[in-house]
């Protein structure tokens, strides 16, 4: 088994875009190489990877270059090649989110499954790719269930969204929704089914995607909506406060959850004069993210052990399948040797640990 990999590890977005595959391209390329090898094409925003079970990686690599009209000499600097055991282990790590930009992210598992089912829909991918991809999917599910690696967020905006969702808040006002942080926070919050209203200084110059997804009001009207919002987030580059206690108090006397994601700070700390009000700044979430990252790294060690064990299991399964056709002759030869000679042969050809483990199996079973 081989894997030709172009990923965020070596290639920036400009290179990855040139190697990306649409659904129709995956179908066309798969049929192009099917006479020589079974193949699964995994194409995401962070990677294009070709998994093959026959031939050699050079064939696949050159076919890829020709198909994408890219110089092989130029592309080699951005490619990782994995073969045999390394290819299997790499796929397992990819499926489990261990090779992602965000350690342990969940989305990649769905993408691996989609790539496998899509390829198999074009033509049967063969025993080896079936076995390895099913094993990788099972391994990823086990790690997701048995560790906290995918349950521990290290993104500030994800943590903000989780805090708001965990408090049962139904509507949020985001000041500065057109900025990168404001937009990301809005998407994380909306993913929980929470209503979002965002402020913008002008409809004409701001991100049209943001405007089409959320209700947008003019920045000057922010205080009109403050009474309706259970939580207020501010994430602007303004040199002045976007929320002051004096103005806020004119419009509401309700306790609020304020989240200030700006540097310099956007929200006047005097809002805490309103009883029951809470104010969290970006340093709070960064500290929480750092603590979570330590937890995630500890969980990553557990995940790597699971990957190692399950990679070994699939290698044994593949090897056993490869010798099934010889099982009759193997059995006849072992019968001719007799049990004592088999034990001595094992002793002479195994490491101490391998021999001890073999003997312990027979001792325990007797």
Secondary structure as UniProt FT lines:
FT   STRAND          2..7
FT   TURN            8..10
FT   HELIX           13..19
FT   HELIX           23..33
FT   TURN            34..36
FT   STRAND          39..43
FT   STRAND          47..52
FT   HELIX           57..68
FT   HELIX           72..75
FT   HELIX           76..78
FT   STRAND          80..83
FT   HELIX           85..95
FT   TURN            96..99
FT   TURN            103..104
FT   HELIX           107..122
FT   HELIX           126..146
FT   TURN            149..151
FT   HELIX           156..166
FT   TURN            167..168
FT   STRAND          171..175
FT   TURN            176..178
FT   HELIX           180..190
FT   TURN            191..193
FT   STRAND          195..200
FT   TURN            203..205
FT   HELIX           208..213
FT   STRAND          215..218
FT   HELIX           219..221
FT   HELIX           222..225
FT   TURN            226..228
FT   STRAND          231..234
FT   HELIX           245..251
FT   STRAND          257..260
FT   HELIX           269..273
FT   TURN            275..276
FT   STRAND          278..281
FT   HELIX           282..323
FT   HELIX           324..326
FT   HELIX           327..337
FT   HELIX           339..349
FT   HELIX           352..365
//
